Amino acid sequence: MEQKEDKLREVISHAKEYGYIFPSSEIYDGLAATYDYGQLGSELKNNIKSYWWKAMVQMHENIVGIDASIFMHPTTWKASGHVDAFNDPLIDNKDSKKRYRADVLIEEHIEKIRQKIDKEVEKGKKRFPDNFDEAQFRATNPNVLRNAEKITEIEDRMRTTLENNDLQGVHQLITDLEIVCPVSGTKNWTDVRQFNLMFSTELGSVAGDAATIYLRPETAQGIFVNFLNVQKSGRMKIPFGIAQIGKAFRNEIIARQFIFRMREFEQMEMQFFVRPGEEMKWYEYWKDARIKWHKALGLGESNYRFHDHIKLAHYANAAADIEFNFPMGFKELEGVHSRTDFDLKQHEQFSGKKLQYFDPELNESYVPYVVETSVGLDRMFLAVMSASLQNETLEDGSERVVLKVPAPLAPYKVAIMPLTKKDGLSEKAREIMDELKFDFLCQYDEKDSIGKRYRRQDAIGTPFSVTVDHQTLEDNTVTIRDRDTMQQDRIAISELHARIASKVDFKTLLLEKQEA
């Protein structure tokens, strides 16, 4: 656990030092759980958005994108259930005065039992290295079975108590499991209480209930209320999707773990409208498509896993998370949900407007069912940063810190470096940069020794460094260095564009996704 906390601290420190993420309002001692994306962070963030948008909208002719307003008519949130049911079960430890989500405490306890099972499996692999059958071992080993039974029992109790809003039952489960506060180490808990997560404000100059509106807690509702606008204006035929990237706001009482859980965050969501009865087929399709999108980044296949929801939201008939192995352990990165026809029917009821689709093939009108994919952009950023940040010991015994960000996502694609500032090398380097900057974000770097410059570019994640030396002036060749392999090749300036593009173009990721 300590090692993981060290890794998170390392990511936070690196992100600040190299201009990726700064604490918000830092000169005023900051504001809890809010962060500013710096000059490199905003580039990486935009590149993650581009990868998602291209994969979701550009590569699918039946998916289009919108950008809905953050402020919406307050009845929207009554219809969606957020006014009455958007709550977290919270519990306080009386000794540490720290507040926790009760369900998260239980899930973390379950994760510890899962880790015991994984350790047992690893022991088995060491005992029988040649003919180890993991599936059979998990199905027959008494320790594994005992722990698996514990997990099932806890999950069943957790599901029942949460679905029945039995807060006393949730408290009893925490007591029975002897869960302690991570800070104080005591079991001195308060009762469990519900807390609504929406931020409210007043519209216009008049205060009061009539003027109360909300900062949206999710981007999905902007898509649902525009369902007919998009369908009719775009002449869309079922099945089709509407995608959106946008800010959402939740008054998280226990926002922590850097940018993993914030009060102001960004979502990349797509709502896919399908015929009733076909939602499970599309649910499986999007689970498969989304995990391929993630794995194409090359952050390590073992860093991903699916987790089916213990408690389904009131609108869902199936839901799964794609979890990523963050420095804090496996946590939700993306959700795939079969939302049934709940949302459109609710908006029909509350607005009095029909939100139906006439299906010419079936010659009938119906309210479509919806399959949703929703990924947190900030969590995606953290996944990329934490998996990419590596400390390497080189053959000569020296060390380097390298940020192996997937090349298409990297802020700078290439650094242009004159070996010295004199003899016309700077001018030649500028010439090369002026040619490349139309297609790639470049950094010009002439300060310090070439070795120090390489190390700096490694630390900020630049995939290529190009060195201009005296030979360049004679034969128009340069040295191009690969960040990941540190291999240096001598190539003609005329070949630079193609070499860089082959690695940093989004097409390489999109093709990888198709083949995954």
TORFIKOL-134312 format. One record per residue (C-alpha): residue in one letter; residue number from 1; x, y, z. Coordinates in steps of 0.2 Angstrom, whole numbers, plus 2048, in hexadecimal, padded with zeros to 3 digits. Last residue first. Layout:
REM TORFIKOL-134312
{residu a num NUM X X Y Y Z Z}
...
REM end
This chain:
REM TORFIKOL-134312
{residu a num 516 X 7DD Y 7E4 Z 766}
{residu e num 515 X 7DD Y 7E6 Z 753}
{residu q num 514 X 7D1 Y 7F4 Z 752}
{residu k num 513 X 7D9 Y 7FD Z 761}
{residu e num 512 X 7EA Y 7FC Z 759}
{residu l num 511 X 7E3 Y 804 Z 749}
{residu l num 510 X 7DC Y 812 Z 753}
{residu l num 509 X 7EC Y 814 Z 75D}
{residu t num 508 X 7F7 Y 815 Z 74D}
{residu k num 507 X 7EB Y 820 Z 745}
{residu f num 506 X 7ED Y 82C Z 753}
{residu d num 505 X 7FE Y 831 Z 74B}
{residu v num 504 X 80C Y 831 Z 758}
{residu k num 503 X 817 Y 822 Z 752}
{residu s num 502 X 816 Y 822 Z 73F}
{residu a num 501 X 814 Y 835 Z 73F}
{residu i num 500 X 826 Y 837 Z 747}
{residu r num 499 X 82F Y 82D Z 73A}
{residu a num 498 X 824 Y 834 Z 72B}
{residu h num 497 X 828 Y 846 Z 730}
{residu l num 496 X 83B Y 843 Z 733}
{residu e num 495 X 83F Y 83B Z 722}
{residu s num 494 X 843 Y 84B Z 719}
{residu i num 493 X 84F Y 850 Z 727}
{residu a num 492 X 859 Y 840 Z 722}
{residu i num 491 X 85C Y 833 Z 730}
{residu r num 490 X 869 Y 82F Z 73D}
{residu d num 489 X 861 Y 823 Z 74A}
{residu q num 488 X 862 Y 824 Z 75D}
{residu q num 487 X 85B Y 816 Z 768}
{residu m num 486 X 855 Y 81C Z 779}
{residu t num 485 X 848 Y 80E Z 778}
{residu d num 484 X 83A Y 817 Z 77F}
{residu r num 483 X 83E Y 829 Z 77B}
{residu d num 482 X 844 Y 826 Z 769}
{residu r num 481 X 852 Y 831 Z 763}
{residu i num 480 X 854 Y 839 Z 752}
{residu t num 479 X 865 Y 83F Z 74D}
{residu v num 478 X 864 Y 84A Z 73E}
{residu t num 477 X 869 Y 84A Z 72B}
{residu n num 476 X 86A Y 859 Z 71F}
{residu d num 475 X 87B Y 854 Z 718}
{residu e num 474 X 887 Y 862 Z 71D}
{residu l num 473 X 87D Y 86D Z 729}
{residu t num 472 X 876 Y 85D Z 732}
{residu q num 471 X 888 Y 857 Z 734}
{residu h num 470 X 88B Y 866 Z 740}
{residu d num 469 X 87D Y 861 Z 74B}
{residu v num 468 X 86A Y 861 Z 74C}
{residu t num 467 X 862 Y 855 Z 759}
{residu v num 466 X 851 Y 84F Z 758}
{residu s num 465 X 848 Y 848 Z 767}
{residu f num 464 X 839 Y 83C Z 766}
{residu p num 463 X 82B Y 836 Z 771}
{residu t num 462 X 82A Y 845 Z 77D}
{residu g num 461 X 825 Y 83E Z 78E}
{residu i num 460 X 829 Y 84D Z 799}
{residu a num 459 X 836 Y 843 Z 7A3}
{residu d num 458 X 83E Y 83C Z 793}
{residu q num 457 X 83F Y 84E Z 78C}
{residu r num 456 X 848 Y 853 Z 79B}
{residu r num 455 X 854 Y 844 Z 79A}
{residu y num 454 X 858 Y 848 Z 788}
{residu r num 453 X 85B Y 85A Z 78C}
{residu k num 452 X 867 Y 855 Z 79A}
{residu g num 451 X 871 Y 84A Z 78E}
{residu i num 450 X 871 Y 857 Z 780}
{residu s num 449 X 87A Y 863 Z 78D}
{residu d num 448 X 870 Y 872 Z 793}
{residu k num 447 X 863 Y 87E Z 78A}
{residu e num 446 X 85F Y 87C Z 778}
{residu d num 445 X 84D Y 874 Z 778}
{residu y num 444 X 840 Y 879 Z 76B}
{residu q num 443 X 830 Y 86F Z 76F}
{residu c num 442 X 825 Y 869 Z 761}
{residu l num 441 X 812 Y 866 Z 760}
{residu f num 440 X 811 Y 85C Z 750}
{residu d num 439 X 808 Y 85F Z 73F}
{residu f num 438 X 80C Y 871 Z 73B}
{residu k num 437 X 81A Y 871 Z 747}
{residu l num 436 X 825 Y 866 Z 73C}
{residu e num 435 X 82B Y 873 Z 72F}
{residu d num 434 X 82E Y 881 Z 73B}
{residu m num 433 X 837 Y 875 Z 746}
{residu i num 432 X 843 Y 870 Z 739}
{residu e num 431 X 847 Y 882 Z 735}
{residu r num 430 X 849 Y 886 Z 747}
{residu a num 429 X 856 Y 878 Z 748}
{residu k num 428 X 85F Y 87F Z 73A}
{residu e num 427 X 860 Y 890 Z 742}
{residu s num 426 X 866 Y 889 Z 752}
{residu l num 425 X 873 Y 87F Z 749}
{residu g num 424 X 87A Y 88F Z 740}
{residu d num 423 X 88C Y 88D Z 748}
{residu k num 422 X 885 Y 891 Z 759}
{residu k num 421 X 878 Y 88C Z 766}
{residu t num 420 X 87F Y 87A Z 768}
{residu l num 419 X 878 Y 869 Z 764}
{residu p num 418 X 868 Y 870 Z 75D}
{residu m num 417 X 85A Y 868 Z 765}
{residu i num 416 X 848 Y 865 Z 75E}
{residu a num 415 X 83C Y 85C Z 76A}
{residu v num 414 X 82F Y 851 Z 762}
{residu k num 413 X 81D Y 84C Z 766}
{residu y num 412 X 81A Y 858 Z 774}
{residu p num 411 X 80A Y 855 Z 77E}
{residu a num 410 X 80B Y 842 Z 77D}
{residu l num 409 X 7FA Y 839 Z 778}
{residu p num 408 X 800 Y 832 Z 767}
{residu a num 407 X 810 Y 82C Z 76F}
{residu p num 406 X 808 Y 822 Z 77D}
{residu v num 405 X 810 Y 82A Z 78D}
{residu k num 404 X 820 Y 822 Z 792}
{residu l num 403 X 824 Y 82F Z 79F}
{residu v num 402 X 837 Y 82C Z 7A2}
{residu v num 401 X 841 Y 82F Z 7B2}
{residu r num 400 X 853 Y 829 Z 7AF}
{residu e num 399 X 860 Y 820 Z 7B8}
{residu s num 398 X 872 Y 81D Z 7B6}
{residu g num 397 X 87A Y 80B Z 7B8}
{residu d num 396 X 882 Y 80B Z 7A6}
{residu e num 395 X 874 Y 7FF Z 7A0}
{residu l num 394 X 866 Y 80A Z 7A6}
{residu t num 393 X 85C Y 80A Z 7B5}
{residu e num 392 X 84A Y 810 Z 7B1}
{residu n num 391 X 83E Y 819 Z 7BC}
{residu q num 390 X 82D Y 819 Z 7B3}
{residu l num 389 X 81E Y 825 Z 7B1}
{residu s num 388 X 813 Y 81E Z 7A4}
{residu a num 387 X 806 Y 814 Z 7AE}
{residu s num 386 X 803 Y 822 Z 7BA}
{residu m num 385 X 802 Y 82F Z 7AD}
{residu v num 384 X 7F6 Y 826 Z 7A1}
{residu a num 383 X 7EB Y 820 Z 7AF}
{residu l num 382 X 7EA Y 831 Z 7B7}
{residu f num 381 X 7E5 Y 839 Z 7A6}
{residu m num 380 X 7D7 Y 82B Z 7A4}
{residu r num 379 X 7D2 Y 830 Z 7B6}
{residu d num 378 X 7D1 Y 842 Z 7B1}
{residu l num 377 X 7C7 Y 83D Z 7A1}
{residu g num 376 X 7BB Y 833 Z 7AB}
{residu v num 375 X 7B3 Y 826 Z 79F}
{residu s num 374 X 7A1 Y 823 Z 79B}
{residu t num 373 X 79A Y 816 Z 78F}
{residu e num 372 X 787 Y 815 Z 78F}
{residu v num 371 X 77B Y 809 Z 787}
{residu v num 370 X 769 Y 810 Z 785}
{residu y num 369 X 758 Y 809 Z 781}
{residu p num 368 X 74E Y 812 Z 774}
{residu v num 367 X 73C Y 818 Z 778}
{residu y num 366 X 731 Y 811 Z 76A}
{residu s num 365 X 728 Y 815 Z 75A}
{residu e num 364 X 723 Y 807 Z 74D}
{residu n num 363 X 725 Y 802 Z 73B}
{residu l num 362 X 732 Y 7F5 Z 740}
{residu e num 361 X 73E Y 7FA Z 732}
{residu p num 360 X 739 Y 80C Z 733}
{residu d num 359 X 73D Y 80E Z 745}
{residu f num 358 X 734 Y 81E Z 74C}
{residu y num 357 X 73E Y 824 Z 75A}
{residu q num 356 X 736 Y 82A Z 76A}
{residu l num 355 X 739 Y 839 Z 776}
{residu k num 354 X 728 Y 840 Z 777}
{residu k num 353 X 726 Y 850 Z 781}
{residu g num 352 X 71D Y 852 Z 792}
{residu s num 351 X 72E Y 858 Z 799}
{residu f num 350 X 72D Y 84E Z 7A9}
{residu q num 349 X 726 Y 83E Z 7A2}
{residu e num 348 X 730 Y 83E Z 792}
{residu h num 347 X 740 Y 842 Z 79B}
{residu q num 346 X 73D Y 833 Z 7A6}
{residu k num 345 X 739 Y 828 Z 797}
{residu l num 344 X 749 Y 82E Z 78F}
{residu d num 343 X 754 Y 82A Z 79E}
{residu f num 342 X 74C Y 819 Z 7A3}
{residu d num 341 X 74D Y 811 Z 792}
{residu t num 340 X 759 Y 804 Z 797}
{residu r num 339 X 76A Y 80B Z 79F}
{residu s num 338 X 775 Y 7FD Z 799}
{residu h num 337 X 785 Y 804 Z 7A1}
{residu v num 336 X 798 Y 804 Z 79D}
{residu g num 335 X 7A2 Y 80D Z 7A9}
{residu e num 334 X 7B4 Y 813 Z 7A8}
{residu l num 333 X 7C3 Y 815 Z 7B3}
{residu e num 332 X 7BD Y 80D Z 7C3}
{residu k num 331 X 7CB Y 808 Z 7CF}
{residu f num 330 X 7D8 Y 7FB Z 7D1}
{residu g num 329 X 7E5 Y 800 Z 7DD}
{residu m num 328 X 7EA Y 811 Z 7E4}
{residu p num 327 X 7F8 Y 813 Z 7D7}
{residu f num 326 X 7EB Y 810 Z 7CA}
{residu n num 325 X 7E8 Y 7FE Z 7C4}
{residu f num 324 X 7D9 Y 802 Z 7B8}
{residu e num 323 X 7C7 Y 7FC Z 7BA}
{residu i num 322 X 7BB Y 7FB Z 7AB}
{residu d num 321 X 7AB Y 7FC Z 7B4}
{residu a num 320 X 79B Y 7F1 Z 7B0}
{residu a num 319 X 789 Y 7F5 Z 7B0}
{residu a num 318 X 779 Y 7EB Z 7AB}
{residu n num 317 X 766 Y 7EE Z 7AD}
{residu a num 316 X 769 Y 801 Z 7B2}
{residu y num 315 X 75E Y 80F Z 7B6}
{residu h num 314 X 75D Y 80D Z 7C9}
{residu a num 313 X 770 Y 80B Z 7CA}
{residu l num 312 X 776 Y 7F9 Z 7CC}
{residu k num 311 X 77E Y 7F4 Z 7DC}
{residu i num 310 X 78C Y 7E7 Z 7DB}
{residu h num 309 X 792 Y 7EE Z 7CA}
{residu d num 308 X 79C Y 7E2 Z 7BF}
{residu h num 307 X 7AF Y 7E5 Z 7C0}
{residu f num 306 X 7B9 Y 7E4 Z 7B0}
{residu r num 305 X 7CC Y 7E4 Z 7B1}
{residu y num 304 X 7DA Y 7EE Z 7AA}
{residu n num 303 X 7EC Y 7F0 Z 7B0}
{residu s num 302 X 7F1 Y 7DF Z 7AA}
{residu e num 301 X 7EF Y 7E5 Z 798}
{residu g num 300 X 7FE Y 7F1 Z 79B}
{residu l num 299 X 7FD Y 804 Z 796}
{residu g num 298 X 7FE Y 7FF Z 784}
{residu l num 297 X 7F2 Y 80D Z 77E}
{residu a num 296 X 7E8 Y 800 Z 774}
{residu k num 295 X 7E3 Y 7F8 Z 784}
{residu h num 294 X 7D7 Y 807 Z 788}
{residu w num 293 X 7CE Y 807 Z 777}
{residu k num 292 X 7CD Y 7F4 Z 777}
{residu i num 291 X 7C5 Y 7F5 Z 789}
{residu r num 290 X 7B8 Y 801 Z 781}
{residu a num 289 X 7B4 Y 7F6 Z 772}
{residu d num 288 X 7B1 Y 7E6 Z 77C}
{residu k num 287 X 7A6 Y 7EF Z 789}
{residu w num 286 X 79D Y 7F8 Z 77B}
{residu y num 285 X 798 Y 7E8 Z 772}
{residu e num 284 X 793 Y 7DF Z 782}
{residu y num 283 X 787 Y 7EE Z 785}
{residu w num 282 X 781 Y 7EE Z 773}
{residu k num 281 X 77C Y 7DC Z 774}
{residu m num 280 X 774 Y 7DF Z 785}
{residu e num 279 X 76A Y 7EE Z 77E}
{residu e num 278 X 762 Y 7E5 Z 770}
{residu g num 277 X 751 Y 7E2 Z 778}
{residu p num 276 X 74B Y 7F4 Z 776}
{residu r num 275 X 753 Y 7FB Z 766}
{residu v num 274 X 763 Y 805 Z 769}
{residu f num 273 X 769 Y 816 Z 76E}
{residu f num 272 X 77C Y 818 Z 772}
{residu q num 271 X 780 Y 825 Z 77F}
{residu m num 270 X 793 Y 82A Z 77F}
{residu e num 269 X 79C Y 832 Z 78D}
{residu m num 268 X 7AD Y 83A Z 78F}
{residu q num 267 X 7AC Y 842 Z 7A0}
{residu e num 266 X 7B6 Y 851 Z 7A8}
{residu f num 265 X 7B8 Y 855 Z 7BA}
{residu e num 264 X 7B3 Y 863 Z 7C7}
{residu r num 263 X 7B1 Y 85C Z 7D9}
{residu m num 262 X 7C0 Y 850 Z 7D7}
{residu r num 261 X 7C3 Y 83D Z 7D9}
{residu f num 260 X 7D2 Y 836 Z 7D0}
{residu i num 259 X 7DA Y 846 Z 7CD}
{residu f num 258 X 7E5 Y 845 Z 7DD}
{residu q num 257 X 7DF Y 836 Z 7E9}
{residu r num 256 X 7D1 Y 841 Z 7F1}
{residu a num 255 X 7BF Y 847 Z 7F1}
{residu i num 254 X 7B7 Y 841 Z 801}
{residu i num 253 X 7A8 Y 84D Z 801}
{residu e num 252 X 7A6 Y 84C Z 7EE}
{residu n num 251 X 79B Y 85B Z 7E9}
{residu r num 250 X 799 Y 855 Z 7D7}
{residu f num 249 X 79C Y 85F Z 7C7}
{residu a num 248 X 79D Y 85A Z 7B5}
{residu k num 247 X 7A7 Y 861 Z 7A7}
{residu g num 246 X 7A6 Y 85B Z 795}
{residu i num 245 X 7A9 Y 84F Z 787}
{residu q num 244 X 79A Y 849 Z 77D}
{residu a num 243 X 795 Y 83A Z 772}
{residu i num 242 X 784 Y 836 Z 76B}
{residu g num 241 X 781 Y 825 Z 764}
{residu f num 240 X 777 Y 81C Z 757}
{residu p num 239 X 76D Y 80B Z 755}
{residu i num 238 X 761 Y 811 Z 750}
{residu k num 237 X 761 Y 81D Z 741}
{residu m num 236 X 767 Y 82F Z 741}
{residu r num 235 X 760 Y 83C Z 736}
{residu g num 234 X 76D Y 849 Z 73D}
{residu s num 233 X 760 Y 856 Z 741}
{residu k num 232 X 753 Y 84A Z 746}
{residu q num 231 X 75E Y 83E Z 751}
{residu v num 230 X 768 Y 84D Z 758}
{residu n num 229 X 759 Y 857 Z 75D}
{residu l num 228 X 74F Y 848 Z 763}
{residu f num 227 X 75D Y 842 Z 76F}
{residu n num 226 X 761 Y 853 Z 775}
{residu v num 225 X 75A Y 851 Z 787}
{residu f num 224 X 763 Y 840 Z 788}
{residu i num 223 X 774 Y 847 Z 783}
{residu g num 222 X 774 Y 855 Z 78F}
{residu q num 221 X 76E Y 848 Z 79C}
{residu a num 220 X 77E Y 83E Z 79A}
{residu t num 219 X 78B Y 84C Z 79F}
{residu e num 218 X 78B Y 848 Z 7B1}
{residu p num 217 X 789 Y 852 Z 7C2}
{residu r num 216 X 782 Y 861 Z 7B8}
{residu l num 215 X 784 Y 871 Z 7C2}
{residu y num 214 X 773 Y 874 Z 7C9}
{residu i num 213 X 765 Y 880 Z 7C8}
{residu t num 212 X 75B Y 889 Z 7D6}
{residu a num 211 X 751 Y 898 Z 7D0}
{residu a num 210 X 740 Y 892 Z 7D5}
{residu d num 209 X 747 Y 88B Z 7E6}
{residu g num 208 X 74D Y 89C Z 7EB}
{residu a num 207 X 759 Y 8AA Z 7E6}
{residu v num 206 X 754 Y 8B7 Z 7D8}
{residu s num 205 X 762 Y 8BF Z 7CE}
{residu g num 204 X 765 Y 8B2 Z 7C1}
{residu l num 203 X 766 Y 8A0 Z 7C3}
{residu e num 202 X 76B Y 89A Z 7D5}
{residu t num 201 X 777 Y 88D Z 7D9}
{residu s num 200 X 777 Y 87A Z 7DD}
{residu f num 199 X 786 Y 86E Z 7DE}
{residu m num 198 X 780 Y 85C Z 7DE}
{residu l num 197 X 787 Y 84E Z 7E9}
{residu n num 196 X 779 Y 84A Z 7F4}
{residu f num 195 X 77E Y 843 Z 805}
{residu q num 194 X 778 Y 833 Z 80D}
{residu r num 193 X 77D Y 82E Z 81E}
{residu v num 192 X 785 Y 81F Z 826}
{residu d num 191 X 786 Y 820 Z 839}
{residu t num 190 X 797 Y 825 Z 841}
{residu w num 189 X 7A6 Y 819 Z 842}
{residu n num 188 X 7B2 Y 815 Z 850}
{residu k num 187 X 7BA Y 806 Z 848}
{residu t num 186 X 7CC Y 80D Z 84A}
{residu g num 185 X 7DC Y 80D Z 83F}
{residu s num 184 X 7DD Y 820 Z 840}
{residu v num 183 X 7E1 Y 823 Z 82E}
{residu p num 182 X 7DA Y 814 Z 824}
{residu c num 181 X 7CB Y 813 Z 82F}
{residu v num 180 X 7C8 Y 801 Z 834}
{residu i num 179 X 7BC Y 7F4 Z 82C}
{residu e num 178 X 7B7 Y 7E7 Z 839}
{residu l num 177 X 7AD Y 7DE Z 82C}
{residu d num 176 X 79E Y 7DD Z 838}
{residu t num 175 X 79F Y 7F0 Z 83B}
{residu i num 174 X 7A0 Y 7F5 Z 829}
{residu l num 173 X 791 Y 7E9 Z 826}
{residu q num 172 X 788 Y 7F0 Z 834}
{residu h num 171 X 78A Y 802 Z 82D}
{residu v num 170 X 783 Y 7FC Z 81C}
{residu g num 169 X 774 Y 7F4 Z 825}
{residu q num 168 X 771 Y 804 Z 82E}
{residu l num 167 X 771 Y 80D Z 81E}
{residu d num 166 X 764 Y 802 Z 816}
{residu n num 165 X 761 Y 80B Z 806}
{residu n num 164 X 759 Y 7FB Z 800}
{residu e num 163 X 765 Y 7FA Z 7F1}
{residu l num 162 X 774 Y 7FE Z 7FC}
{residu t num 161 X 770 Y 7F1 Z 809}
{residu t num 160 X 76C Y 7E3 Z 7FD}
{residu r num 159 X 77B Y 7E6 Z 7F2}
{residu m num 158 X 787 Y 7E8 Z 801}
{residu r num 157 X 780 Y 7D8 Z 809}
{residu d num 156 X 783 Y 7CE Z 7F8}
{residu e num 155 X 794 Y 7D6 Z 7F5}
{residu i num 154 X 799 Y 7D0 Z 807}
{residu e num 153 X 793 Y 7BF Z 804}
{residu t num 152 X 79B Y 7BD Z 7F3}
{residu i num 151 X 7AC Y 7C4 Z 7FA}
{residu k num 150 X 7AC Y 7B8 Z 808}
{residu e num 149 X 7A8 Y 7A9 Z 7FC}
{residu a num 148 X 7B7 Y 7AE Z 7F2}
{residu n num 147 X 7C2 Y 7AE Z 801}
{residu r num 146 X 7BD Y 79D Z 806}
{residu l num 145 X 7BE Y 797 Z 7F4}
{residu v num 144 X 7D0 Y 79E Z 7F3}
{residu n num 143 X 7D5 Y 796 Z 803}
{residu p num 142 X 7CD Y 785 Z 7FF}
{residu n num 141 X 7D6 Y 784 Z 7ED}
{residu t num 140 X 7C9 Y 77C Z 7E1}
{residu a num 139 X 7C2 Y 788 Z 7D5}
{residu r num 138 X 7D0 Y 795 Z 7D6}
{residu f num 137 X 7DD Y 787 Z 7D3}
{residu q num 136 X 7D3 Y 780 Z 7C5}
{residu a num 135 X 7D2 Y 791 Z 7BC}
{residu e num 134 X 7E5 Y 794 Z 7BF}
{residu d num 133 X 7EB Y 783 Z 7B8}
{residu f num 132 X 7FD Y 782 Z 7BC}
{residu n num 131 X 807 Y 775 Z 7B2}
{residu d num 130 X 819 Y 77B Z 7B2}
{residu p num 129 X 81B Y 787 Z 7C1}
{residu f num 128 X 811 Y 77D Z 7CE}
{residu r num 127 X 816 Y 784 Z 7DF}
{residu k num 126 X 81A Y 795 Z 7D8}
{residu k num 125 X 80A Y 796 Z 7CF}
{residu g num 124 X 801 Y 790 Z 7DF}
{residu k num 123 X 809 Y 79E Z 7E9}
{residu e num 122 X 803 Y 7AB Z 7DC}
{residu v num 121 X 7F1 Y 7A4 Z 7DD}
{residu e num 120 X 7F1 Y 7A6 Z 7F0}
{residu k num 119 X 7F8 Y 7B8 Z 7EE}
{residu d num 118 X 7EA Y 7BC Z 7E1}
{residu i num 117 X 7DD Y 7B5 Z 7EE}
{residu k num 116 X 7E4 Y 7C0 Z 7FC}
{residu q num 115 X 7E3 Y 7CF Z 7F0}
{residu r num 114 X 7D0 Y 7CB Z 7ED}
{residu i num 113 X 7CE Y 7CC Z 800}
{residu k num 112 X 7D6 Y 7DD Z 800}
{residu e num 111 X 7CB Y 7E2 Z 7F2}
{residu i num 110 X 7BC Y 7DD Z 7FC}
{residu h num 109 X 7C1 Y 7E9 Z 80A}
{residu e num 108 X 7C4 Y 7F7 Z 7FD}
{residu e num 107 X 7B2 Y 7F4 Z 7F7}
{residu i num 106 X 7AC Y 7F5 Z 809}
{residu l num 105 X 7B4 Y 806 Z 80C}
{residu v num 104 X 7AE Y 80C Z 7FB}
{residu d num 103 X 79C Y 808 Z 7FF}
{residu a num 102 X 79E Y 812 Z 80F}
{residu r num 101 X 7A5 Y 821 Z 806}
{residu y num 100 X 7B1 Y 829 Z 813}
{residu r num 99 X 7B2 Y 838 Z 81F}
{residu k num 98 X 7C1 Y 83B Z 82A}
{residu k num 97 X 7C0 Y 842 Z 83B}
{residu s num 96 X 7CE Y 836 Z 840}
{residu d num 95 X 7C6 Y 830 Z 850}
{residu k num 94 X 7B4 Y 831 Z 84C}
{residu n num 93 X 7B6 Y 829 Z 83B}
{residu d num 92 X 7A8 Y 82F Z 830}
{residu i num 91 X 79C Y 826 Z 824}
{residu l num 90 X 795 Y 82B Z 814}
{residu p num 89 X 788 Y 823 Z 808}
{residu d num 88 X 788 Y 82D Z 7F8}
{residu n num 87 X 779 Y 835 Z 7F1}
{residu f num 86 X 771 Y 839 Z 7E0}
{residu a num 85 X 760 Y 832 Z 7E4}
{residu d num 84 X 753 Y 840 Z 7E5}
{residu v num 83 X 75B Y 84F Z 7DB}
{residu h num 82 X 765 Y 843 Z 7D0}
{residu g num 81 X 756 Y 839 Z 7CA}
{residu s num 80 X 758 Y 83D Z 7B8}
{residu a num 79 X 747 Y 845 Z 7B7}
{residu k num 78 X 74A Y 850 Z 7C7}
{residu w num 77 X 75B Y 854 Z 7BF}
{residu t num 76 X 753 Y 85A Z 7AE}
{residu t num 75 X 746 Y 864 Z 7B8}
{residu p num 74 X 754 Y 870 Z 7BD}
{residu h num 73 X 756 Y 876 Z 7AA}
{residu m num 72 X 768 Y 873 Z 7A6}
{residu f num 71 X 778 Y 87C Z 7A9}
{residu i num 70 X 788 Y 874 Z 7A2}
{residu s num 69 X 782 Y 876 Z 790}
{residu a num 68 X 783 Y 868 Z 784}
{residu d num 67 X 792 Y 865 Z 778}
{residu i num 66 X 78D Y 858 Z 76B}
{residu g num 65 X 795 Y 849 Z 762}
{residu v num 64 X 78F Y 83D Z 755}
{residu i num 63 X 78F Y 82A Z 754}
{residu n num 62 X 788 Y 820 Z 746}
{residu e num 61 X 797 Y 823 Z 73A}
{residu h num 60 X 7A3 Y 81C Z 747}
{residu m num 59 X 7B5 Y 81F Z 745}
{residu q num 58 X 7B4 Y 832 Z 747}
{residu v num 57 X 7A8 Y 831 Z 755}
{residu m num 56 X 7AF Y 825 Z 762}
{residu a num 55 X 7C1 Y 821 Z 75D}
{residu k num 54 X 7C4 Y 833 Z 758}
{residu w num 53 X 7BB Y 83A Z 767}
{residu w num 52 X 7C5 Y 82F Z 773}
{residu y num 51 X 7D6 Y 832 Z 76B}
{residu s num 50 X 7D2 Y 845 Z 76A}
{residu k num 49 X 7CD Y 846 Z 77C}
{residu i num 48 X 7DD Y 83D Z 782}
{residu n num 47 X 7E7 Y 849 Z 777}
{residu n num 46 X 7DE Y 858 Z 77F}
{residu k num 45 X 7E2 Y 851 Z 790}
{residu l num 44 X 7F5 Y 84F Z 78B}
{residu e num 43 X 7F5 Y 861 Z 785}
{residu s num 42 X 7ED Y 868 Z 794}
{residu g num 41 X 7F9 Y 85E Z 79F}
{residu l num 40 X 808 Y 865 Z 796}
{residu q num 39 X 804 Y 877 Z 799}
{residu g num 38 X 7FC Y 874 Z 7AA}
{residu y num 37 X 7EC Y 86C Z 7AE}
{residu d num 36 X 7E5 Y 875 Z 7BE}
{residu y num 35 X 7DF Y 86A Z 7CD}
{residu t num 34 X 7D0 Y 86A Z 7D9}
{residu a num 33 X 7CE Y 85E Z 7E7}
{residu a num 32 X 7D1 Y 86B Z 7F5}
{residu l num 31 X 7D4 Y 87D Z 7F0}
{residu g num 30 X 7E6 Y 883 Z 7F0}
{residu d num 29 X 7F0 Y 88C Z 7FD}
{residu y num 28 X 7EC Y 89D Z 7F5}
{residu i num 27 X 7FB Y 89C Z 7E9}
{residu e num 26 X 7F5 Y 88B Z 7E5}
{residu s num 25 X 7E4 Y 890 Z 7DE}
{residu s num 24 X 7E3 Y 87E Z 7D6}
{residu p num 23 X 7F1 Y 872 Z 7DA}
{residu f num 22 X 7FB Y 870 Z 7CA}
{residu i num 21 X 7FB Y 863 Z 7BC}
{residu y num 20 X 805 Y 85F Z 7AD}
{residu g num 19 X 813 Y 86C Z 7AE}
{residu y num 18 X 822 Y 862 Z 7B1}
{residu e num 17 X 825 Y 864 Z 7C4}
{residu k num 16 X 812 Y 863 Z 7C7}
{residu a num 15 X 80F Y 852 Z 7BE}
{residu h num 14 X 81F Y 84B Z 7C5}
{residu s num 13 X 81A Y 84F Z 7D7}
{residu i num 12 X 808 Y 848 Z 7D5}
{residu v num 11 X 80F Y 838 Z 7CC}
{residu e num 10 X 81C Y 835 Z 7DA}
{residu r num 9 X 80F Y 838 Z 7E8}
{residu l num 8 X 804 Y 82A Z 7DF}
{residu k num 7 X 813 Y 81E Z 7DE}
{residu d num 6 X 817 Y 821 Z 7F0}
{residu e num 5 X 805 Y 81D Z 7F5}
{residu k num 4 X 807 Y 80D Z 7EB}
{residu q num 3 X 817 Y 808 Z 7F4}
{residu e num 2 X 80E Y 80C Z 805}
{residu m num 1 X 800 Y 800 Z 800}
REM end
